[in-house]
Amino acid sequence: MRTIDIHAHITPEAYIAASRRGEPWHGIQPEGVSNMNYNPRTTWTPQERIADMNSLGVDVQVLSTNASFYNYDMDASVVAAMAHDCNDYVAQLTKDHPDRFSGFATLPMQDVAASVAELERSMNMGLKGAMIGDQVNGKTFDEPEFMPLWKSAEASGAVMLIHQGGNTIVSPRSNRYHLPNTIGNLADRAVTFASFVFGGVMDACPGLRICLCHGGGYTCYGIGRMDRGWQVRREARVHITQPPSKYLDKFYYDCLTHSEEALRYLIDSVGIDRVIFGTDWPFDMATDWPVSWILGMESLTIEEKEAILHGNLEKLLGL
C-alpha cells in the first residue's frame, strides 16, 4: 500500500554548511550540527532520508522547512530572503527525487505582500503550498491584513499546513513537563480553527485548503462548546450564519493523534476524506512506526486505511 507523509521536516542545506563554518545564515546564529533544530536527522542527506523512509514504509515525504525557520519576529526583508533560499532548496529536492519528495514553502508571514509573492513563486516551482504557524506575532488569521494571502492560496490551489512554531498558548502559564508541546500545540490548533471559522475567512474563501496538524488539536472535542457559543452569544455570530460544526469538513487534518480512539473520533467527526497521513518526522513526538500504527488499527476498515495513507493526499496534492 502506497504511503504519503504530509508532515515531514527538513533543514536547509545552506544553513547546515554555514553552521559548520560557524557563520550566521540570514541572521540566524549557528547552533552546531549535533543540536541542529533539535533533531540532527533533519540535516540528513537525501539518500539517508530515503533509507529511513524505506525502513518506515513511507514512499513519499512532503517536505517542510523546520518551524524554527519561521522567524516572524525578525526583519521581514531578511526572512523573505531566507524563505526564498529555503524554498529553492526544497523545490530542487522534489525535482531531483520526484518519486520520493514533494514539498511545502515557508513564508515571511510578517509581510503579507511578500508572502503572497513567495507563495506564488513557490507554486510555480512545483511546491504544493506552505507550512505556516498558528499566529504571527500574536495576530490570528482572522485579521483582515491576511486576507490577500488566503485569496491567493485559494486561487492557486495551495494547501496551507498549519504547524506550531515557538511559544504556544500554554507557554506563559507553564513551561514544565513539556506541556507547551503536549497541550499547547493542541490548544493553538483549536484557536486557529476558530479564527478561520468565526472570523468569516472560510466563508470568504470557500475553496481555501487548510490542513491542521496533530489531528486539529482539540477542535473536534470542543466543537460542541463552540456551537453553543454561536447559539447564545451575539458576538460569535458576527461573521457566520451557521454553527462552527458545519465547517469541520472544510479543513483537512493529519492523523497524528497518538490514540486510535481519538483518530476514530476525528474520522467520525470530519469524514474519512478529510484525514491524511502525517508523522512529524523525525521529532520525538512522532509516532515510532506510523505506517504500522495505521495498518494495525482494528477500528479502521481497509478502505479507510488506504484513504489516510495515500488516497486522500493523492487527490489533495495531485501526487
N, C-alpha and C positions, 0 to 999 in steps of 0.2 A: 504494500500500500504506500503510495507516494505521500511524503510529508513536507510541508512548507511552514517555516517558523517566521512569524511576523515580528518577533520581539528578540532580536539578537544584536549585541553591541560591538563596537569596534573603535579603536584608537587610530587617528590619522598617522600614516607612516612618517610624514614630515615632522610631526610633533615628537615621535619616538626618536628620530635622528637628532633633532635639536636637543632633546633631553639628555641623550647620551653624550652630547658635546658639552653639556652643562649650560646651554644657552636658552633664553626665553623664546617662546614661539607666539607671535601675535599678543605679546604682553603677558602670556602665561609662563610663570616660572617653572623650571624643570623640577621634577619630583623624583626622578630615578626610576628606571625601568622596573625594579623589583616591587615598587609600590604604585605603579602607574595606574591612575584612575581606579585604585582599589582592587584591581584584578589584572595581573600581567598577561593573562590569556587573551585579553582584548588586543594585545600587541603581536599576537602570533602571525606568522606568515600565512598567506592563503593556503599553502599546502598543509601546514599544521592544523589550521582551522578545518579544512575539508576532512582531514583524517579523523578529527574529533567528531565532526558531523556524522561521518560514516559509522563511528562506534556507537553513536546515539540513535542511528537510524533516521537522521534528518537529511533530506535530499536538497532542500533549498533554504538558505537563510536570507531574510530581508534585512539588510544591514542598516543600522542606525548609529551615528556617531555618539559616543558616550554622553550622557546628560551633563557631565561635568564640563562640557564644552558649550553649554547654553550661554553662560556669562551675560545674562540680560542686564546686569548692573554695570557692565563696562561700557566704554565709549562705543557708540553704535557703528562708527566707520571701521574701527578695529575689528569688531565682531563680524561685521559684514565681510571683511576681507578673509577672516578666519573661516567663516561659513563657506565662502567661495572655494577655498582650498580643501576643506573637508568634503564638500560635495563633489568636487573634481575627483578626489581620491576614491570615494565610494562608487561613483559612476564608472571610473576606469576598471575597478574590480568586477563590476557587473558585465563589462564588455570583455574582459579577459576570461571570465568564468561564467558565461551566460546560463549554463545549466545548473549552477550551484548557488549563484548570488543574484539577488535583486537588491534594491536599496531605497532608503528614505534620505531626504535632505535634512540639514539643520538650518535654522533661520535666525537672523538678528531681530528677535521679536520686539525689542525696544524701539525699532524703527519700522513701522508697518509698511511704508512705501518700499523700503529696501527689502523687506521680507517678501512682498508681492513680486518684486523683480527677481529675487533669488529663487523663489518657488517656480516661477515661470521658466527661468533658465534651467533649473534642475529637471523639471518635467521634460523640457526639450532634449536633455541629455539621456532621458530614459528612466529617471528615477520615478518612483510611484507616488510621491507625496512628501510629507515631512513629519519628523518627530519633534514635538514641542512640549513645554512644561504645562502645569496646571494654571499658572498665573505669571504675569510679567511685572516684577517689582510691586507686587501687591494688587495689581489690576486683574480682575477676572474678565473672561472673554465675552461678556455681555456689554462691555464698554463700547460705545459707538465707534471709537477710533479703530477697532479691529475689523469692522465690517468689510472694508475693501479686501482684506485678506480672505475672509470667508467667501465673498463673492468670487474672487479669483480662483480659490480652491474648488468651489462648486463648478465653475465654468470649465476648468481644466480636467475635472475628474480626479483631482488629487485626494489621497487618503491622508487625513491628519491623525497621527498616532499620538495620543496624549499620555505622557510619561513624566513622572515627577522629576524634579531637579532641585537640589539644595534643601533648605528647611521646608518642613511640611506644617500643616495647621496645628499639629501637636507639639512641635518643637519648642515654642515659647513656654509651654507648661511643663514639659519633661523631656529631657534628653536621655533618660535612663532606660535600661532594659531593651534597647533597640526599638522603642515604641515609635519614634518618628518614622521608621520604616514599616513596622508590622501593623500599626494602627494609622499613622499619619498618611501614608500613601492611599489607603482605602478611603479615609475621610476626605482627602483632597479630591479624589476622583468623583465622589458624590457631589461635592461643591461644584466641580466643573460641569457635570451633567446638569445640575440645577441652573447654573449660569447660562448655559446654552438654551435650555428649555424656558425657564421663567423669563429670561431676557428677550425672548422672541427671535433668537438667532435661527432656530430650526424652522420657524415659520417663514422667516425672510429668505432662507436658503434651503428649501426643501430637498435639494439634491446634494447637499453637503455631506460628505462621507467622513465620519469621525469614528475612530476606534479607541475605546477606553481600556487602558492596560489593567492588568490584575483583576480581570473579571468585572470591571466597572466599579471596583471597591464596594462600598456599602449601598450603592444606588438601588439595586433591586430589593434589598432587605428593607430599606427605608422608604420605598416608593409610596406605600400606603399613607404614611405621615405627610409626605409631600402632597398627595392628593387631598388629604384632609385640610391642609393649609390652604390649598387652592379653593376648596369649597367654602371655607368660613372666613377667610381673610381677603379683604378687598385688594390689598397691595400685592397679593400673589396672583391676581388676575389682570394686572395692568397690561401685560403684553400677550397673554394667551387666553383662548376661549374654550380650551378643553383641558382636562386634568393631565398632570405630568406623566401618568402611567401610559397615556396614549402615545408618548414619544419613545418609550423603551425600545421599540423595534425600528427606530430611526437611527440608532447607533449600532456599532459593532463592538464586540467585547472579546478580549483574548481569554483563553481557558485557564489562566494561571490563578486558580482559587485555592490550591493546596488541600482541597477537600472534595471528594466525589459527591457528597451530599450538596455542597454549595454549587458545584458545577451543574448538577441535575436541576437545582432550583433556578439557576441562571438560564439554562436552556428552556425550562418550562415558562419562565417569565418573559423572555425576549424572543423566543423562537430559535430553532436549531440553525436557521440560515444566517443568524447574526453572531454566532460563536465561532471563533477561529483559533488556530493553534499558535501559541506564543509561549516562550520558555524563559525569557530573561537571561539567556546565555551571555556570559559564563558565570554570573554572580551567585553568591552563596544562597540567596533567596530563591533561586530557580529550583524547579523540581529535578531531582537527581537523574532520573531516567524517564523523561517526559513522554516519549512515544509509547514506551511500555506502560506507563501510567494510564494513558488514554485507552490503549488496546485492552488493558486488563479490567476495565470498569464493567461490572455486571449490569449496572443500571442503564447503560447506553446500548442501543442497537448497533449493528454493523453499519447501517446507513448513517447513523449519527456520528459514529467514529470517522467514517470516510468524509463526511461533510466538514467536521472540525479539522481533521489532519490535512486535507488538501482541497476538497471540493469548493468550499466557500471562498478560500483565498484564490483559487484559480479564477473564479468569477470576479472577485473584488479587484484583483490586481492584474488580471489578464495574463496569468502565468501558465 
